[in-house]
Amino acid sequence: MKEGTEMDWCKALMWIASICVLTAMVGEYFLPQIVVVALAVVGILIWGAIVAYLMDGV
């Protein structure tokens, strides 16, 4: 595996999680509530997985 590839995946997942949570916050006014909840939960779960993965090496 190429050096630094793991961090690239973490960055990509962090962007995806951030976009999910941001969309949930902004879309609170015009999206159905179930979609807002789903986006927020997915974003927070991705963030938690990244933190757990990065803290595992400490």
PDB file with SEQRES, HELIX, SHEET and CRYST1 records, atoms N, CA, C and O in Angstrom:
SEQRES   1 A   58  MET LYS GLU GLY THR GLU MET ASP TRP CYS LYS ALA LEU          
SEQRES   2 A   58  MET TRP ILE ALA SER ILE CYS VAL LEU THR ALA MET VAL          
SEQRES   3 A   58  GLY GLU TYR PHE LEU PRO GLN ILE VAL VAL VAL ALA LEU          
SEQRES   4 A   58  ALA VAL VAL GLY ILE LEU ILE TRP GLY ALA ILE VAL ALA          
SEQRES   5 A   58  TYR LEU MET ASP GLY VAL                                      
HELIX    1 AA1 THR A    5  VAL A   26  1                                  22    
HELIX    2 AA2 GLY A   27  TYR A   29  5                                   3    
HELIX    3 AA3 GLN A   33  ASP A   56  1                                  24    
CRYST1    1.000    1.000    1.000  90.00  90.00  90.00 P 1           1          
ATOM      1  N   MET A   1       0.828  -1.183   0.000  1.00  0.00           N  
ATOM      2  CA  MET A   1       0.000   0.000   0.000  1.00  0.00           C  
ATOM      3  C   MET A   1       0.876   1.251   0.000  1.00  0.00           C  
ATOM      4  O   MET A   1       1.900   1.315   0.680  1.00  0.00           O  
ATOM      5  N   LYS A   2       0.456   2.220  -0.762  1.00  0.00           N  
ATOM      6  CA  LYS A   2       1.214   3.461  -0.857  1.00  0.00           C  
ATOM      7  C   LYS A   2       1.184   4.214   0.469  1.00  0.00           C  
ATOM      8  O   LYS A   2       0.167   4.229   1.161  1.00  0.00           O  
ATOM      9  N   GLU A   3       2.296   4.832   0.811  1.00  0.00           N  
ATOM     10  CA  GLU A   3       2.402   5.595   2.067  1.00  0.00           C  
ATOM     11  C   GLU A   3       1.432   6.774   2.042  1.00  0.00           C  
ATOM     12  O   GLU A   3       1.350   7.496   1.049  1.00  0.00           O  
ATOM     13  N   GLY A   4       0.704   6.964   3.128  1.00  0.00           N  
ATOM     14  CA  GLY A   4      -0.216   8.081   3.235  1.00  0.00           C  
ATOM     15  C   GLY A   4      -1.616   7.795   2.715  1.00  0.00           C  
ATOM     16  O   GLY A   4      -2.490   8.659   2.780  1.00  0.00           O  
ATOM     17  N   THR A   5      -1.838   6.595   2.200  1.00  0.00           N  
ATOM     18  CA  THR A   5      -3.152   6.258   1.654  1.00  0.00           C  
ATOM     19  C   THR A   5      -4.204   6.196   2.748  1.00  0.00           C  
ATOM     20  O   THR A   5      -5.350   6.590   2.530  1.00  0.00           O  
ATOM     21  N   GLU A   6      -3.825   5.704   3.927  1.00  0.00           N  
ATOM     22  CA  GLU A   6      -4.769   5.613   5.034  1.00  0.00           C  
ATOM     23  C   GLU A   6      -5.295   6.998   5.415  1.00  0.00           C  
ATOM     24  O   GLU A   6      -6.487   7.166   5.675  1.00  0.00           O  
ATOM     25  N   MET A   7      -4.414   7.973   5.444  1.00  0.00           N  
ATOM     26  CA  MET A   7      -4.834   9.313   5.818  1.00  0.00           C  
ATOM     27  C   MET A   7      -5.712   9.926   4.744  1.00  0.00           C  
ATOM     28  O   MET A   7      -6.611  10.706   5.057  1.00  0.00           O  
ATOM     29  N   ASP A   8      -5.470   9.586   3.476  1.00  0.00           N  
ATOM     30  CA  ASP A   8      -6.337  10.077   2.403  1.00  0.00           C  
ATOM     31  C   ASP A   8      -7.760   9.562   2.583  1.00  0.00           C  
ATOM     32  O   ASP A   8      -8.718  10.303   2.363  1.00  0.00           O  
ATOM     33  N   TRP A   9      -7.908   8.300   2.982  1.00  0.00           N  
ATOM     34  CA  TRP A   9      -9.236   7.749   3.230  1.00  0.00           C  
ATOM     35  C   TRP A   9      -9.893   8.432   4.411  1.00  0.00           C  
ATOM     36  O   TRP A   9     -11.094   8.700   4.395  1.00  0.00           O  
ATOM     37  N   CYS A  10      -9.101   8.712   5.438  1.00  0.00           N  
ATOM     38  CA  CYS A  10      -9.655   9.415   6.600  1.00  0.00           C  
ATOM     39  C   CYS A  10     -10.143  10.807   6.209  1.00  0.00           C  
ATOM     40  O   CYS A  10     -11.206  11.245   6.650  1.00  0.00           O  
ATOM     41  N   LYS A  11      -9.374  11.490   5.392  1.00  0.00           N  
ATOM     42  CA  LYS A  11      -9.782  12.829   4.948  1.00  0.00           C  
ATOM     43  C   LYS A  11     -11.057  12.766   4.115  1.00  0.00           C  
ATOM     44  O   LYS A  11     -11.955  13.590   4.286  1.00  0.00           O  
ATOM     45  N   ALA A  12     -11.137  11.790   3.212  1.00  0.00           N  
ATOM     46  CA  ALA A  12     -12.326  11.656   2.371  1.00  0.00           C  
ATOM     47  C   ALA A  12     -13.557  11.342   3.217  1.00  0.00           C  
ATOM     48  O   ALA A  12     -14.623  11.918   3.004  1.00  0.00           O  
ATOM     49  N   LEU A  13     -13.410  10.434   4.168  1.00  0.00           N  
ATOM     50  CA  LEU A  13     -14.534  10.102   5.038  1.00  0.00           C  
ATOM     51  C   LEU A  13     -14.917  11.282   5.930  1.00  0.00           C  
ATOM     52  O   LEU A  13     -16.095  11.488   6.226  1.00  0.00           O  
ATOM     53  N   MET A  14     -13.923  12.050   6.354  1.00  0.00           N  
ATOM     54  CA  MET A  14     -14.211  13.223   7.178  1.00  0.00           C  
ATOM     55  C   MET A  14     -15.022  14.243   6.381  1.00  0.00           C  
ATOM     56  O   MET A  14     -15.947  14.853   6.918  1.00  0.00           O  
ATOM     57  N   TRP A  15     -14.684  14.431   5.109  1.00  0.00           N  
ATOM     58  CA  TRP A  15     -15.457  15.337   4.267  1.00  0.00           C  
ATOM     59  C   TRP A  15     -16.887  14.839   4.100  1.00  0.00           C  
ATOM     60  O   TRP A  15     -17.835  15.621   4.179  1.00  0.00           O  
ATOM     61  N   ILE A  16     -17.041  13.531   3.867  1.00  0.00           N  
ATOM     62  CA  ILE A  16     -18.377  12.956   3.698  1.00  0.00           C  
ATOM     63  C   ILE A  16     -19.199  13.152   4.967  1.00  0.00           C  
ATOM     64  O   ILE A  16     -20.363  13.548   4.901  1.00  0.00           O  
ATOM     65  N   ALA A  17     -18.592  12.874   6.126  1.00  0.00           N  
ATOM     66  CA  ALA A  17     -19.297  13.041   7.399  1.00  0.00           C  
ATOM     67  C   ALA A  17     -19.681  14.500   7.622  1.00  0.00           C  
ATOM     68  O   ALA A  17     -20.789  14.793   8.070  1.00  0.00           O  
ATOM     69  N   SER A  18     -18.766  15.409   7.311  1.00  0.00           N  
ATOM     70  CA  SER A  18     -19.044  16.835   7.500  1.00  0.00           C  
ATOM     71  C   SER A  18     -20.180  17.302   6.601  1.00  0.00           C  
ATOM     72  O   SER A  18     -21.039  18.072   7.030  1.00  0.00           O  
ATOM     73  N   ILE A  19     -20.187  16.841   5.363  1.00  0.00           N  
ATOM     74  CA  ILE A  19     -21.246  17.219   4.430  1.00  0.00           C  
ATOM     75  C   ILE A  19     -22.591  16.663   4.900  1.00  0.00           C  
ATOM     76  O   ILE A  19     -23.616  17.336   4.792  1.00  0.00           O  
ATOM     77  N   CYS A  20     -22.583  15.426   5.423  1.00  0.00           N  
ATOM     78  CA  CYS A  20     -23.835  14.842   5.936  1.00  0.00           C  
ATOM     79  C   CYS A  20     -24.395  15.677   7.084  1.00  0.00           C  
ATOM     80  O   CYS A  20     -25.583  16.000   7.102  1.00  0.00           O  
ATOM     81  N   VAL A  21     -23.546  16.019   8.029  1.00  0.00           N  
ATOM     82  CA  VAL A  21     -24.021  16.770   9.192  1.00  0.00           C  
ATOM     83  C   VAL A  21     -24.432  18.190   8.791  1.00  0.00           C  
ATOM     84  O   VAL A  21     -25.453  18.694   9.257  1.00  0.00           O  
ATOM     85  N   LEU A  22     -23.648  18.829   7.937  1.00  0.00           N  
ATOM     86  CA  LEU A  22     -23.987  20.173   7.485  1.00  0.00           C  
ATOM     87  C   LEU A  22     -25.315  20.180   6.718  1.00  0.00           C  
ATOM     88  O   LEU A  22     -26.143  21.070   6.912  1.00  0.00           O  
ATOM     89  N   THR A  23     -25.509  19.195   5.858  1.00  0.00           N  
ATOM     90  CA  THR A  23     -26.766  19.094   5.122  1.00  0.00           C  
ATOM     91  C   THR A  23     -27.931  18.865   6.069  1.00  0.00           C  
ATOM     92  O   THR A  23     -29.019  19.403   5.863  1.00  0.00           O  
ATOM     93  N   ALA A  24     -27.707  18.069   7.108  1.00  0.00           N  
ATOM     94  CA  ALA A  24     -28.763  17.836   8.090  1.00  0.00           C  
ATOM     95  C   ALA A  24     -29.126  19.128   8.817  1.00  0.00           C  
ATOM     96  O   ALA A  24     -30.301  19.401   9.059  1.00  0.00           O  
ATOM     97  N   MET A  25     -28.111  19.922   9.165  1.00  0.00           N  
ATOM     98  CA  MET A  25     -28.388  21.175   9.884  1.00  0.00           C  
ATOM     99  C   MET A  25     -29.089  22.196   8.995  1.00  0.00           C  
ATOM    100  O   MET A  25     -30.041  22.851   9.421  1.00  0.00           O  
ATOM    101  N   VAL A  26     -28.615  22.329   7.758  1.00  0.00           N  
ATOM    102  CA  VAL A  26     -29.209  23.303   6.842  1.00  0.00           C  
ATOM    103  C   VAL A  26     -30.567  22.807   6.339  1.00  0.00           C  
ATOM    104  O   VAL A  26     -31.507  23.589   6.200  1.00  0.00           O  
ATOM    105  N   GLY A  27     -30.662  21.510   6.069  1.00  0.00           N  
ATOM    106  CA  GLY A  27     -31.881  20.951   5.513  1.00  0.00           C  
ATOM    107  C   GLY A  27     -32.981  20.732   6.515  1.00  0.00           C  
ATOM    108  O   GLY A  27     -34.048  20.220   6.177  1.00  0.00           O  
ATOM    109  N   GLU A  28     -32.726  21.117   7.754  1.00  0.00           N  
ATOM    110  CA  GLU A  28     -33.734  20.951   8.808  1.00  0.00           C  
ATOM    111  C   GLU A  28     -35.038  21.660   8.450  1.00  0.00           C  
ATOM    112  O   GLU A  28     -36.112  21.236   8.876  1.00  0.00           O  
ATOM    113  N   TYR A  29     -34.952  22.720   7.681  1.00  0.00           N  
ATOM    114  CA  TYR A  29     -36.125  23.525   7.354  1.00  0.00           C  
ATOM    115  C   TYR A  29     -36.928  22.981   6.186  1.00  0.00           C  
ATOM    116  O   TYR A  29     -38.134  23.213   6.116  1.00  0.00           O  
ATOM    117  N   PHE A  30     -36.284  22.250   5.252  1.00  0.00           N  
ATOM    118  CA  PHE A  30     -37.011  21.841   4.056  1.00  0.00           C  
ATOM    119  C   PHE A  30     -36.924  20.356   3.735  1.00  0.00           C  
ATOM    120  O   PHE A  30     -37.558  19.907   2.780  1.00  0.00           O  
ATOM    121  N   LEU A  31     -36.166  19.580   4.494  1.00  0.00           N  
ATOM    122  CA  LEU A  31     -36.110  18.130   4.281  1.00  0.00           C  
ATOM    123  C   LEU A  31     -37.019  17.431   5.286  1.00  0.00           C  
ATOM    124  O   LEU A  31     -37.273  17.958   6.369  1.00  0.00           O  
ATOM    125  N   PRO A  32     -37.508  16.246   4.928  1.00  0.00           N  
ATOM    126  CA  PRO A  32     -38.291  15.480   5.900  1.00  0.00           C  
ATOM    127  C   PRO A  32     -37.437  15.133   7.127  1.00  0.00           C  
ATOM    128  O   PRO A  32     -36.221  14.967   7.029  1.00  0.00           O  
ATOM    129  N   GLN A  33     -38.087  15.030   8.255  1.00  0.00           N  
ATOM    130  CA  GLN A  33     -37.363  14.824   9.501  1.00  0.00           C  
ATOM    131  C   GLN A  33     -36.556  13.533   9.499  1.00  0.00           C  
ATOM    132  O   GLN A  33     -35.464  13.494  10.066  1.00  0.00           O  
ATOM    133  N   ILE A  34     -37.069  12.469   8.872  1.00  0.00           N  
ATOM    134  CA  ILE A  34     -36.356  11.194   8.847  1.00  0.00           C  
ATOM    135  C   ILE A  34     -35.053  11.316   8.060  1.00  0.00           C  
ATOM    136  O   ILE A  34     -34.058  10.678   8.403  1.00  0.00           O  
ATOM    137  N   VAL A  35     -35.058  12.128   7.015  1.00  0.00           N  
ATOM    138  CA  VAL A  35     -33.840  12.347   6.220  1.00  0.00           C  
ATOM    139  C   VAL A  35     -32.821  13.123   7.044  1.00  0.00           C  
ATOM    140  O   VAL A  35     -31.633  12.803   7.017  1.00  0.00           O  
ATOM    141  N   VAL A  36     -33.264  14.126   7.767  1.00  0.00           N  
ATOM    142  CA  VAL A  36     -32.372  14.918   8.612  1.00  0.00           C  
ATOM    143  C   VAL A  36     -31.731  14.038   9.681  1.00  0.00           C  
ATOM    144  O   VAL A  36     -30.525  14.111   9.919  1.00  0.00           O  
ATOM    145  N   VAL A  37     -32.544  13.212  10.316  1.00  0.00           N  
ATOM    146  CA  VAL A  37     -32.027  12.318  11.360  1.00  0.00           C  
ATOM    147  C   VAL A  37     -31.043  11.321  10.764  1.00  0.00           C  
ATOM    148  O   VAL A  37     -29.989  11.069  11.348  1.00  0.00           O  
ATOM    149  N   ALA A  38     -31.374  10.755   9.613  1.00  0.00           N  
ATOM    150  CA  ALA A  38     -30.487   9.784   8.973  1.00  0.00           C  
ATOM    151  C   ALA A  38     -29.148  10.422   8.609  1.00  0.00           C  
ATOM    152  O   ALA A  38     -28.098   9.825   8.850  1.00  0.00           O  
ATOM    153  N   LEU A  39     -29.170  11.609   8.041  1.00  0.00           N  
ATOM    154  CA  LEU A  39     -27.922  12.289   7.683  1.00  0.00           C  
ATOM    155  C   LEU A  39     -27.078  12.589   8.919  1.00  0.00           C  
ATOM    156  O   LEU A  39     -25.864  12.384   8.910  1.00  0.00           O  
ATOM    157  N   ALA A  40     -27.715  13.067   9.967  1.00  0.00           N  
ATOM    158  CA  ALA A  40     -26.987  13.390  11.184  1.00  0.00           C  
ATOM    159  C   ALA A  40     -26.376  12.137  11.809  1.00  0.00           C  
ATOM    160  O   ALA A  40     -25.223  12.155  12.239  1.00  0.00           O  
ATOM    161  N   VAL A  41     -27.143  11.058  11.860  1.00  0.00           N  
ATOM    162  CA  VAL A  41     -26.634   9.815  12.460  1.00  0.00           C  
ATOM    163  C   VAL A  41     -25.485   9.244  11.641  1.00  0.00           C  
ATOM    164  O   VAL A  41     -24.478   8.820  12.208  1.00  0.00           O  
ATOM    165  N   VAL A  42     -25.616   9.226  10.329  1.00  0.00           N  
ATOM    166  CA  VAL A  42     -24.543   8.710   9.479  1.00  0.00           C  
ATOM    167  C   VAL A  42     -23.277   9.546   9.660  1.00  0.00           C  
ATOM    168  O   VAL A  42     -22.186   8.993   9.805  1.00  0.00           O  
ATOM    169  N   GLY A  43     -23.412  10.863   9.652  1.00  0.00           N  
ATOM    170  CA  GLY A  43     -22.243  11.727   9.827  1.00  0.00           C  
ATOM    171  C   GLY A  43     -21.562  11.518  11.165  1.00  0.00           C  
ATOM    172  O   GLY A  43     -20.335  11.448  11.233  1.00  0.00           O  
ATOM    173  N   ILE A  44     -22.342  11.417  12.224  1.00  0.00           N  
ATOM    174  CA  ILE A  44     -21.758  11.242  13.557  1.00  0.00           C  
ATOM    175  C   ILE A  44     -21.112   9.866  13.687  1.00  0.00           C  
ATOM    176  O   ILE A  44     -20.059   9.736  14.312  1.00  0.00           O  
ATOM    177  N   LEU A  45     -21.728   8.840  13.106  1.00  0.00           N  
ATOM    178  CA  LEU A  45     -21.127   7.508  13.155  1.00  0.00           C  
ATOM    179  C   LEU A  45     -19.796   7.457  12.398  1.00  0.00           C  
ATOM    180  O   LEU A  45     -18.849   6.810  12.843  1.00  0.00           O  
ATOM    181  N   ILE A  46     -19.731   8.136  11.262  1.00  0.00           N  
ATOM    182  CA  ILE A  46     -18.465   8.178  10.511  1.00  0.00           C  
ATOM    183  C   ILE A  46     -17.407   8.899  11.326  1.00  0.00           C  
ATOM    184  O   ILE A  46     -16.268   8.439  11.409  1.00  0.00           O  
ATOM    185  N   TRP A  47     -17.770  10.031  11.932  1.00  0.00           N  
ATOM    186  CA  TRP A  47     -16.817  10.749  12.782  1.00  0.00           C  
ATOM    187  C   TRP A  47     -16.323   9.863  13.918  1.00  0.00           C  
ATOM    188  O   TRP A  47     -15.125   9.820  14.199  1.00  0.00           O  
ATOM    189  N   GLY A  48     -17.238   9.159  14.567  1.00  0.00           N  
ATOM    190  CA  GLY A  48     -16.858   8.268  15.662  1.00  0.00           C  
ATOM    191  C   GLY A  48     -15.942   7.162  15.207  1.00  0.00           C  
ATOM    192  O   GLY A  48     -14.990   6.822  15.910  1.00  0.00           O  
ATOM    193  N   ALA A  49     -16.206   6.590  14.043  1.00  0.00           N  
ATOM    194  CA  ALA A  49     -15.349   5.529  13.514  1.00  0.00           C  
ATOM    195  C   ALA A  49     -13.950   6.050  13.206  1.00  0.00           C  
ATOM    196  O   ALA A  49     -12.961   5.365  13.467  1.00  0.00           O  
ATOM    197  N   ILE A  50     -13.863   7.250  12.657  1.00  0.00           N  
ATOM    198  CA  ILE A  50     -12.554   7.832  12.357  1.00  0.00           C  
ATOM    199  C   ILE A  50     -11.779   8.087  13.638  1.00  0.00           C  
ATOM    200  O   ILE A  50     -10.592   7.769  13.719  1.00  0.00           O  
ATOM    201  N   VAL A  51     -12.433   8.653  14.633  1.00  0.00           N  
ATOM    202  CA  VAL A  51     -11.763   8.914  15.912  1.00  0.00           C  
ATOM    203  C   VAL A  51     -11.295   7.605  16.546  1.00  0.00           C  
ATOM    204  O   VAL A  51     -10.169   7.523  17.036  1.00  0.00           O  
ATOM    205  N   ALA A  52     -12.150   6.581  16.540  1.00  0.00           N  
ATOM    206  CA  ALA A  52     -11.774   5.284  17.102  1.00  0.00           C  
ATOM    207  C   ALA A  52     -10.583   4.692  16.355  1.00  0.00           C  
ATOM    208  O   ALA A  52      -9.676   4.132  16.971  1.00  0.00           O  
ATOM    209  N   TYR A  53     -10.586   4.814  15.016  1.00  0.00           N  
ATOM    210  CA  TYR A  53      -9.486   4.278  14.210  1.00  0.00           C  
ATOM    211  C   TYR A  53      -8.181   5.022  14.506  1.00  0.00           C  
ATOM    212  O   TYR A  53      -7.125   4.406  14.647  1.00  0.00           O  
ATOM    213  N   LEU A  54      -8.265   6.352  14.598  1.00  0.00           N  
ATOM    214  CA  LEU A  54      -7.042   7.134  14.840  1.00  0.00           C  
ATOM    215  C   LEU A  54      -6.536   6.963  16.271  1.00  0.00           C  
ATOM    216  O   LEU A  54      -5.326   6.990  16.497  1.00  0.00           O  
ATOM    217  N   MET A  55      -7.428   6.787  17.232  1.00  0.00           N  
ATOM    218  CA  MET A  55      -7.020   6.615  18.623  1.00  0.00           C  
ATOM    219  C   MET A  55      -6.514   5.204  18.892  1.00  0.00           C  
ATOM    220  O   MET A  55      -5.869   4.969  19.913  1.00  0.00           O  
ATOM    221  N   ASP A  56      -6.789   4.276  18.012  1.00  0.00           N  
ATOM    222  CA  ASP A  56      -6.381   2.885  18.194  1.00  0.00           C  
ATOM    223  C   ASP A  56      -4.861   2.742  18.210  1.00  0.00           C  
ATOM    224  O   ASP A  56      -4.323   1.880  18.904  1.00  0.00           O  
ATOM    225  N   GLY A  57      -4.175   3.585  17.448  1.00  0.00           N  
ATOM    226  CA  GLY A  57      -2.716   3.492  17.368  1.00  0.00           C  
ATOM    227  C   GLY A  57      -1.997   4.149  18.517  1.00  0.00           C  
ATOM    228  O   GLY A  57      -0.778   4.017  18.626  1.00  0.00           O  
ATOM    229  N   VAL A  58      -2.711   4.858  19.387  1.00  0.00           N  
ATOM    230  CA  VAL A  58      -2.068   5.593  20.488  1.00  0.00           C  
ATOM    231  C   VAL A  58      -1.762   4.669  21.631  1.00  0.00           C  
ATOM    232  O   VAL A  58      -1.220   5.104  22.648  1.00  0.00           O  
TER     233      VAL A  58                                                      
END                                                                             
